[in-house]
Amino acid sequence: MSSVLNHLNQTTKSKVKQYLEADPKCRNSDRVLISLVWRQECLEGQIWNVLDGLRDGRLTNPESIRRERQKLQREYPHLVGNVGASRIKDADKVRAYVRD
């Protein structure tokens, strides 16, 4: 991976990790997480129109934010939200139900 892409990933990773640690609501909702990341980026970059920021690439791609959340939650189990923990706990029951 090029150093530029690696830097962008680290920046996205650090932003996402910061919000996951600070706000438990982000752990269960990608919408909340994305809105917080974009709000901060809009303030820092003086972006007045979110759609323009997305089109121009000044805002982080929402799919990148989602992927980083998933990676971080696999790496740091304490960052998994309540909904995710209950889904993991019920996974065996769901698998058994689907197989029958």
C-alpha positions as CSV (number, residue, x, y, z in Angstrom):
1,M,0.0,0.0,0.0
2,S,1.3,3.4,-0.9
3,S,2.3,5.7,1.9
4,V,-0.5,8.2,1.0
5,L,-3.2,5.5,1.2
6,N,-1.6,4.2,4.4
7,H,-1.8,7.7,5.9
8,L,-5.4,8.1,4.9
9,N,-6.3,4.8,6.4
10,Q,-4.5,5.7,9.6
11,T,-6.3,9.0,9.7
12,T,-9.7,7.4,9.2
13,K,-8.8,4.6,11.7
14,S,-7.8,7.1,14.4
15,K,-11.0,9.2,13.8
16,V,-13.2,6.2,14.0
17,K,-11.5,4.8,17.0
18,Q,-11.8,8.1,18.8
19,Y,-15.5,8.3,18.3
20,L,-16.1,4.6,19.2
21,E,-14.3,5.1,22.5
22,A,-16.0,8.4,23.3
23,D,-19.6,7.7,22.3
24,P,-21.2,4.3,22.8
25,K,-24.0,5.2,20.4
26,C,-21.5,5.0,17.5
27,R,-20.8,1.4,18.3
28,N,-24.3,0.4,17.2
29,S,-25.0,2.9,14.4
30,D,-22.9,3.6,11.4
31,R,-25.2,6.6,10.7
32,V,-24.3,8.2,14.0
33,L,-20.6,7.4,13.5
34,I,-20.6,8.8,10.0
35,S,-22.4,11.9,11.0
36,L,-19.9,12.7,13.8
37,V,-16.9,12.1,11.5
38,W,-18.4,14.3,8.8
39,R,-19.4,17.0,11.2
40,Q,-15.9,17.3,12.4
41,E,-14.5,17.2,8.9
42,C,-16.9,20.0,7.8
43,L,-15.8,22.2,10.7
44,E,-12.1,21.6,10.1
45,G,-12.4,22.0,6.3
46,Q,-15.0,24.8,6.3
47,I,-17.3,22.6,4.1
48,W,-20.7,24.2,4.0
49,N,-22.4,21.6,1.8
50,V,-22.0,18.0,2.6
51,L,-22.9,16.8,-0.9
52,D,-20.2,19.0,-2.4
53,G,-17.7,17.7,0.2
54,L,-18.6,14.1,-0.7
55,R,-18.4,14.7,-4.4
56,D,-15.0,16.6,-4.1
57,G,-13.6,13.9,-1.9
58,R,-13.1,16.3,1.1
59,L,-15.2,14.1,3.3
60,T,-14.3,10.5,4.2
61,N,-16.1,7.9,2.2
62,P,-18.9,6.4,4.3
63,E,-17.9,2.9,3.3
64,S,-14.4,3.5,4.6
65,I,-15.8,4.6,7.9
66,R,-17.9,1.5,8.1
67,R,-15.0,-0.8,7.2
68,E,-12.7,0.8,9.8
69,R,-15.4,0.4,12.5
70,Q,-15.7,-3.3,11.7
71,K,-11.9,-3.8,11.8
72,L,-11.6,-1.9,15.0
73,Q,-14.4,-3.8,16.7
74,R,-12.7,-7.1,15.7
75,E,-9.4,-5.9,17.0
76,Y,-10.8,-4.3,20.2
77,P,-13.8,-6.3,21.5
78,H,-14.6,-3.6,24.1
79,L,-15.6,-1.3,21.2
80,V,-18.4,-3.6,20.1
81,G,-21.8,-2.1,20.9
82,N,-24.6,-3.8,22.8
83,V,-26.5,-4.8,19.7
84,G,-23.4,-6.4,18.2
85,A,-22.7,-8.4,21.4
86,S,-26.2,-9.8,21.5
87,R,-26.0,-10.7,17.8
88,I,-22.8,-12.6,18.4
89,K,-24.4,-14.4,21.4
90,D,-27.4,-15.4,19.4
91,A,-25.5,-16.4,16.3
92,D,-25.6,-20.1,17.2
93,K,-29.3,-20.1,17.7
94,V,-29.8,-18.3,14.3
95,R,-27.5,-20.8,12.5
96,A,-29.4,-23.8,14.0
97,Y,-32.8,-22.2,13.0
98,V,-31.7,-21.6,9.5
99,R,-30.3,-25.2,9.1
100,D,-33.6,-26.7,10.2
